[in-house]
Amino acid sequence: MPGSTDSSTKTMGVLTVGGLVAVTGYTVALGSNGWLWFGWVLLVLITLGMVATRGS
């Protein structure tokens, strides 16, 4: 289903941006947490992988 791939990629993009907002808010309010940033970087890499494989 071609439509579902685009939908899931957009959903991952929204989650990635939302995760950035959440991790940044946490960092500002309570201080930096390396594990949160590590998890966000993994989320970015997964999202980029989905975008890269979307065309194939």
C-alpha positions in Angstrom: 0.0 0.0 0.0 1.8 3.1 -1.2 -0.4 5.5 0.9 0.4 3.8 4.2 4.2 4.3 3.7 3.8 8.0 3.3 1.4 8.1 6.2 3.8 6.3 8.5 6.7 8.4 7.4 4.8 11.6 8.2 3.8 10.1 11.5 7.4 9.4 12.4 8.3 12.9 11.4 5.7 14.4 13.7 6.8 12.1 16.5 10.4 13.1 15.9 9.6 16.8 16.1 7.4 16.3 19.1 10.2 14.3 20.8 12.5 17.2 20.2 10.1 19.6 21.8 9.6 17.2 24.8 13.3 16.6 25.3 14.2 20.2 25.0 11.4 21.2 27.5 12.7 18.5 29.9 16.3 19.8 29.5 15.2 23.4 30.2 13.1 22.5 33.2 15.0 19.7 34.9 18.5 19.7 33.3 20.1 17.6 30.6 19.6 13.8 30.4 21.9 12.1 28.1 19.6 9.1 27.7 16.8 11.2 26.4 19.0 12.9 23.8 20.4 9.5 22.8 16.8 8.2 22.3 15.9 11.2 20.3 19.0 10.8 18.0 17.9 7.1 17.5 14.4 8.3 16.6 15.9 10.8 14.1 18.0 8.0 12.5 15.0 5.7 12.2 13.0 8.5 10.7 15.8 9.3 8.2 15.9 5.6 7.3 12.2 5.5 6.6 12.5 8.6 4.4 15.5 7.1 2.5 13.6 3.8 1.9 10.3 5.5 1.0 11.4 5.9 -2.6 12.3 2.3 -3.2 
